[in-house]
């Protein structure tokens, strides 16, 4: 017996057809209702939370410098609580360090705040100073200055390098001053030496546009010079930059030598020591430029001595060294990363010389635009 055929599906009436066409709308309404119910139960369909951005090399340098400055400020504040009020010079120095360090942190952009509810500014080094004495602050300043020197020499951001170099110079000065008042060991400051041009004379040729006479020495002598000289010739120095450095160093030498000629005693010896350093640096930059002992050597037999010399040895030294600090800070910002360390060191050296001769310490040596801050 053959199976019965399946019953035919009855044709839908007109009203049923209308109902079928409305089913998609009914399904959408149901979905909206379901979402509403899920929302009422605490279920959310949201994007993942915003992630903390990864800092680039520039931001790492900036945050580290800010962190160091704030750590020094916090430590100096804690140390102030333990210093007797009758030690006025020590109290004044710590108070100045607090103010200068906070000004440096602000100039560097301050602590980074992402806006995310993380509890603390990202990248900031929290202060862990339960207690501190002046020796601890000296160590914090010394460490901060060392990091600033390295960062200023290596960051590819010129303006940031200039600012960090200046902050590092100020930190070195503060460490030395505080160490002397607290009668503890301070940081060792190496006297920088202008690097000799490479054996090929390539740096001198690029700067002067003509072959450098220093490039004709034998290989052994050049190799020995590289071993005894500090680092490399900064890249990015123009012929004008080098000429300015030669003249600035030589004019400083000349003015101090004139002053030493009418001086006596220890003050005269101090002036002559500085004369020798500036004379050597003028020779060094002339060698780098390839103009030493040539018709293009910009040095002169005599220079106009600043009128400030009427104020005495101190006024003359401060005027000259401040100009050199400005020159070296400017060149830190325009030369190539990884080659400018000697310029950073020369800025520090000028800042230390200014302090040695009685200048009022400032938070940003070599940066005249910050003088009013």
Buried (B, 14 or more C-beta within 10 A) or exposed (E): EEEEEEEEEEEEEEEEEEEEEEEEEEEEEEEEEEEEEEEEEEEEEEEEEEEEEEBEEEBBBBBBBBBBBBBBBBBBBBBBEEBEEEBEEBBEBBBBBBEBBBBBBBBBBBBBEEEEEEEEBBBBBEBEBEEBBBBBBBBBBBBBBBBBBBBBBBBEBBEBBBBBBBBBBBBBBBBBBBBEBBEBEBBEBEEBBBBBBBBEBBBBBBBBEBEBBBBEBEEEEBEEBBEEBBBBBBBBBBBEBBBBBBBBBBBBBBBBBBBBEEBEEEBBEBBBEBBEBBBBBBBBBBBBBBBBEEEBBBBEEEBEBBEBBEEEBEBBBBBBBBBBBBBBBBBBBBBEBBBBBBBBBBBBBBBBBBBBBEBEBBBBBBBEEBEEE
